[in-house]
Amino acid sequence: MTETQGRIGELSAFALQMIARNDLPPARDALIAAAHLLPESSPVRAPLFQALTTLSFHLSGGSTPPPQLVARVAQLAGQLSAPAQPVKAIESRHSSAKTAKKLGPIGIALAFLMKIKTVALLFLAKGKILLLGLTNLKAILSIAGFVGIYWALYGWWFAIGFAGSIFIHEMGHYVTVRRYGFQANAPMFIPGLGAYVSWRGGLNVDPEVRARISLAGPLYGFVAAIASYMVYAATGSGIWLAIAHVGAFINVFNLIPIFIFDGGSAFAALGRQERLAVLIVSLALWFFLSEFMFLFIALGAGYRVLLKKDFPQQSSHSTAYYFIGLMVALGLFDWWILIQANALRAGF
């Protein structure tokens, strides 16, 4: 048995144990890791990803997965598990113990390293997700070009902070795509314009799953804006206040519900009533916060309600709450940032 096959067996066996305990999130995560190790030609790979995508949809939405779906996932996990694996694992542990005794302290250290190998591999797998955009040559070159333009316009620190905010926004899409079991490429920057994450397998994806992938970008971007403000609070450097403001503004901009923005994909999961709710809230935010970007969100929502009318068969209330929550949070945060900026200017 190869190391990859053994790893797949370990992950599937762990997943089956978790399913037996009705602890589905770790089972899903283990099977996603196992599915990524399968070759493209494997007959189990595609149905496993499909079942895991549906399972993730239920887990993320807080609904109880149907018993048939859980049984299907368990069946596919059973096809991955290797019956001989437990015996070999026991033999391997005995062998390691004997070797450790023969080698003395060195052997004990080696045996300890073998025990933590699985933990290390899992840590590296998670770390790879966050570092992917910084280890892909094309992504690095695109980031360098992006930084170079804003460095020339606004200086080094703004360029770094702004690019970092955009990177975190795109990693929100990337991490969520991978969470649902799809293949995704590292974030690619378009100097002077923005960035994007390309992913495969989303042609027939459920609209609510696509909405969650789309809204993950503004959510992560909001976190990046908060982090920028915290840097400002710690250092007193106004450049980080500017980065926080631009980050919040860009993520509100991305919520405009037309097809080229994140809000456009998210709106595909909203029915008429949910879209009207977004329209009303965006108009209220425009009126009270005097932020014209919310007027554009309202106009886009009105277009999707009155003219395009591309309503889904089943609307998603949770997506509407998610969308509206992001609008309100980003709007209030940016309003607070502008108050801080006016106070900072008044002090000079």
C-alpha positions in Angstrom: 0.0 0.0 0.0 1.4 3.4 -1.0 1.6 6.3 1.5 -1.2 8.1 -0.3 -3.5 5.0 -0.2 -2.7 4.6 3.5 -3.5 8.3 4.2 -6.8 7.9 2.3 -7.6 4.8 4.4 -6.8 6.7 7.7 -9.0 9.6 6.7 -12.0 7.5 5.6 -11.7 5.3 8.7 -11.8 8.4 10.9 -14.7 9.8 9.0 -16.7 6.6 9.5 -16.0 6.8 13.2 -17.3 10.4 13.3 -20.4 9.5 11.3 -21.1 6.7 13.8 -21.0 9.3 16.5 -23.2 11.6 14.5 -20.3 14.2 14.5 -20.6 15.2 10.9 -18.3 18.3 10.5 -15.0 16.5 11.2 -16.2 13.6 9.1 -16.8 16.0 6.2 -13.5 17.7 6.6 -11.6 14.3 6.6 -13.4 13.1 3.5 -12.7 16.3 1.7 -9.0 15.8 2.4 -9.3 12.2 1.3 -11.1 13.1 -1.9 -8.4 15.6 -2.9 -5.9 12.7 -2.6 -7.8 10.5 -5.0 -6.7 10.5 -8.7 -9.0 12.2 -11.3 -9.8 8.8 -12.8 -11.2 7.4 -9.5 -14.9 6.5 -9.8 -15.5 7.5 -6.2 -14.1 11.0 -6.5 -16.9 12.8 -8.3 -19.9 11.3 -6.4 -18.0 11.9 -3.1 -17.4 15.6 -3.9 -21.1 15.9 -4.9 -22.3 14.3 -1.7 -19.9 16.4 0.5 -21.1 19.6 -1.2 -24.7 18.8 -0.3 -23.7 17.8 3.2 -21.7 21.1 3.6 -24.8 23.0 2.4 -26.9 21.5 5.2 -24.2 21.9 7.9 -23.5 25.5 7.0 -27.2 26.4 6.9 -27.8 24.8 10.3 -30.3 22.3 8.9 -30.2 18.5 9.7 -28.9 16.5 6.8 -31.3 13.8 5.5 -30.5 10.2 6.7 -30.2 9.1 3.1 -27.5 11.7 2.5 -25.6 10.6 5.6 -25.9 7.0 4.5 -24.6 7.9 1.1 -21.6 9.7 2.5 -20.9 6.7 4.8 -21.2 4.3 1.8 -18.7 6.3 -0.2 -16.4 6.6 2.8 -16.6 2.8 3.2 -15.4 2.4 -0.4 -12.3 4.4 0.4 -11.4 2.7 3.7 -8.8 -0.1 3.6 -9.8 -3.1 5.8 -6.2 -4.1 6.4 -5.2 -0.7 7.6 -5.9 -1.2 11.3 -3.9 -4.4 11.4 -1.0 -2.8 9.6 -1.2 0.2 11.7 -0.9 -2.0 14.9 2.0 -3.9 13.4 3.6 -0.6 12.4 3.3 0.7 16.0 4.8 -2.5 17.4 7.6 -2.3 14.9 8.2 1.4 15.8 8.3 0.5 19.5 10.8 -2.2 19.0 13.0 0.0 16.8 12.8 2.8 19.4 14.1 0.4 22.1 17.0 -0.7 19.9 18.0 2.9 19.0 17.6 4.3 22.5 16.9 8.1 22.8 17.1 8.6 19.0 14.6 5.8 18.5 12.2 7.4 21.0 12.4 10.7 19.3 11.7 9.1 15.9 8.7 7.2 17.3 7.4 10.5 18.7 7.8 12.2 15.4 5.9 9.4 13.7 3.0 9.8 16.2 2.7 13.5 15.4 3.0 13.1 11.7 -0.7 13.1 11.1 -1.2 16.3 13.1 1.6 18.0 11.2 0.2 17.0 7.9 -3.2 18.3 8.8 -1.6 21.6 10.0 0.3 21.9 6.7 -2.8 21.2 4.7 -4.7 24.0 6.4 -1.6 26.3 6.1 -1.3 25.6 2.4 -4.8 27.1 1.9 -3.7 30.4 3.4 -0.2 30.4 1.8 -1.3 29.2 -1.7 -1.6 32.7 -3.0 2.0 33.4 -1.8 3.6 30.3 -3.2 2.1 30.4 -6.8 4.5 32.2 -9.2 1.8 33.7 -11.4 -0.1 34.9 -8.3 3.1 36.5 -6.9 3.8 38.3 -10.1 0.2 39.6 -10.3 0.4 40.8 -6.7 3.8 42.5 -7.4 2.2 44.3 -10.4 -0.8 45.4 -8.3 1.4 46.6 -5.5 3.7 48.4 -7.9 0.9 50.6 -9.3 -0.5 51.6 -5.9 3.1 52.1 -4.6 3.7 54.6 -7.3 0.4 56.4 -6.7 0.1 56.4 -2.9 3.2 55.0 -1.3 4.6 51.8 0.0 2.5 51.2 3.1 -0.8 51.9 1.4 0.1 49.6 -1.5 0.9 46.7 0.9 -2.1 47.3 3.1 -4.5 47.6 0.2 -3.2 44.6 -1.6 -3.4 42.6 1.6 -7.0 43.6 2.1 -7.9 42.5 -1.5 -5.9 39.2 -0.9 -7.9 38.4 2.2 -11.1 39.2 0.4 -10.2 36.7 -2.3 -9.0 34.1 0.2 -12.6 34.2 1.6 -13.8 32.9 -1.8 -11.0 30.4 -2.0 -11.4 29.0 1.4 -15.2 28.7 1.1 -14.9 27.0 -2.4 -12.5 24.5 -0.9 -14.7 24.0 2.1 -17.5 22.9 -0.3 -15.2 20.4 -2.0 -14.5 22.2 -5.2 -11.2 22.8 -6.9 -10.0 26.5 -6.8 -6.9 28.4 -8.1 -4.8 30.9 -6.2 -6.1 34.5 -6.2 -4.9 36.4 -9.3 -4.6 40.1 -9.3 -5.3 42.5 -12.2 -3.1 45.5 -11.6 -5.2 48.7 -11.3 -8.5 46.8 -11.3 -8.8 44.1 -8.6 -8.5 40.3 -8.2 -10.4 37.1 -8.7 -10.4 33.4 -7.8 -11.3 30.9 -10.5 -12.8 27.6 -9.5 -14.2 24.5 -11.1 -17.4 22.5 -10.7 -19.7 25.3 -10.0 -21.9 25.2 -13.1 -24.8 23.2 -11.4 -24.1 24.3 -7.8 -27.0 25.1 -5.6 -27.7 28.9 -5.7 -27.4 29.1 -1.9 -24.0 27.5 -2.0 -22.9 29.9 -4.7 -24.2 32.8 -2.6 -22.2 31.7 0.4 -19.1 31.5 -1.7 -19.7 34.9 -3.1 -20.5 36.6 0.2 -17.4 35.0 1.9 -15.3 37.6 0.0 -16.9 40.7 1.6 -17.0 38.9 4.9 -13.3 38.3 4.9 -12.8 41.8 3.5 -14.7 43.2 6.4 -12.4 41.3 8.8 -9.4 42.8 6.9 -10.8 46.3 7.3 -11.2 45.8 11.0 -7.6 44.5 11.2 -6.4 47.6 9.4 -8.3 49.8 11.9 -6.7 47.9 14.8 -3.3 48.6 13.3 -4.2 52.3 13.1 -5.4 52.3 16.7 -2.1 50.7 17.8 0.2 52.9 15.8 -1.7 56.1 15.2 -0.6 56.0 11.5 -3.3 57.6 9.4 -2.4 55.5 6.4 -4.0 52.4 8.1 -7.2 54.4 8.7 -7.3 55.1 5.0 -6.7 51.4 4.2 -9.6 50.5 6.6 -11.9 53.0 4.9 -11.0 51.9 1.3 -11.3 48.2 2.4 -14.8 48.8 3.8 -15.8 50.8 0.7 -14.6 48.2 -1.8 -16.5 45.5 0.0 -19.7 47.5 0.0 -19.1 48.2 -3.7 -18.8 44.4 -4.2 -22.3 43.9 -2.9 -24.0 45.7 -5.8 -26.3 43.0 -7.1 -25.2 42.8 -10.8 -23.5 39.8 -12.3 -19.9 41.0 -12.3 -19.9 41.6 -8.5 -20.3 39.3 -5.5 -23.7 40.7 -4.8 -24.9 39.6 -8.2 -24.2 35.9 -7.5 -25.6 36.2 -4.0 -28.9 37.6 -5.3 -29.5 34.4 -7.4 -30.5 32.8 -4.1 -33.0 35.5 -3.1 -36.7 35.6 -3.9 -38.8 38.7 -4.5 -39.5 39.4 -0.8 -35.8 39.0 0.2 -34.7 41.3 -2.7 -37.3 43.9 -1.6 -35.9 43.7 1.9 -32.3 44.3 0.6 -33.8 47.2 -1.4 -35.4 48.8 1.6 -32.4 48.4 3.9 -30.0 49.8 1.3 -32.2 52.8 0.8 -32.3 53.4 4.6 -28.5 53.1 4.8 -28.1 55.5 2.0 -30.4 58.0 3.7 -29.0 57.8 7.2 -25.3 57.2 6.4 -25.1 59.4 3.3 -23.1 56.7 1.5 -24.0 56.8 -2.2 -22.8 53.3 -2.8 -25.9 52.0 -1.0 -28.0 53.8 -3.6 -26.3 51.7 -6.3 -27.1 48.6 -4.3 -30.7 49.7 -4.1 -30.8 50.4 -7.9 -29.3 47.0 -8.6 -31.9 45.3 -6.3 -34.7 47.2 -8.0 -33.5 46.0 -11.4 -33.4 42.4 -10.2 -36.9 42.7 -8.7 -38.7 44.7 -11.4 -36.9 44.0 -14.7 -34.8 40.9 -14.6 -37.0 38.8 -12.3 -34.6 35.9 -12.1 -36.1 34.5 -9.0 -34.9 31.0 -7.7 -37.4 28.2 -7.3 -36.8 28.3 -3.5 -35.6 31.5 -1.9 -33.0 31.5 0.9 -33.9 33.6 4.0 -30.5 32.9 5.6 -28.7 34.4 2.5 -30.9 37.5 2.8 -29.9 37.9 6.5 -26.3 37.3 5.5 -26.4 39.9 2.8 -28.3 42.5 4.9 -26.0 41.9 7.9 -22.9 42.5 5.7 -24.4 45.7 4.4 -25.3 47.1 7.8 -22.0 46.0 9.4 -19.8 47.4 6.6 -21.9 50.6 6.4 -21.7 51.4 10.1 -18.0 50.5 10.2 -17.2 52.8 7.3 -19.3 55.6 8.9 -17.3 55.2 12.1 -14.0 55.3 10.1 -15.0 58.5 8.5 -15.8 60.1 11.9 -12.3 59.0 13.0 -10.8 60.5 9.9 -12.6 63.8 10.4 -11.4 63.9 14.0 -7.9 63.2 12.8 -8.0 66.0 10.3 -9.4 68.4 12.8 -6.5 67.7 15.1 -4.0 69.1 12.5 
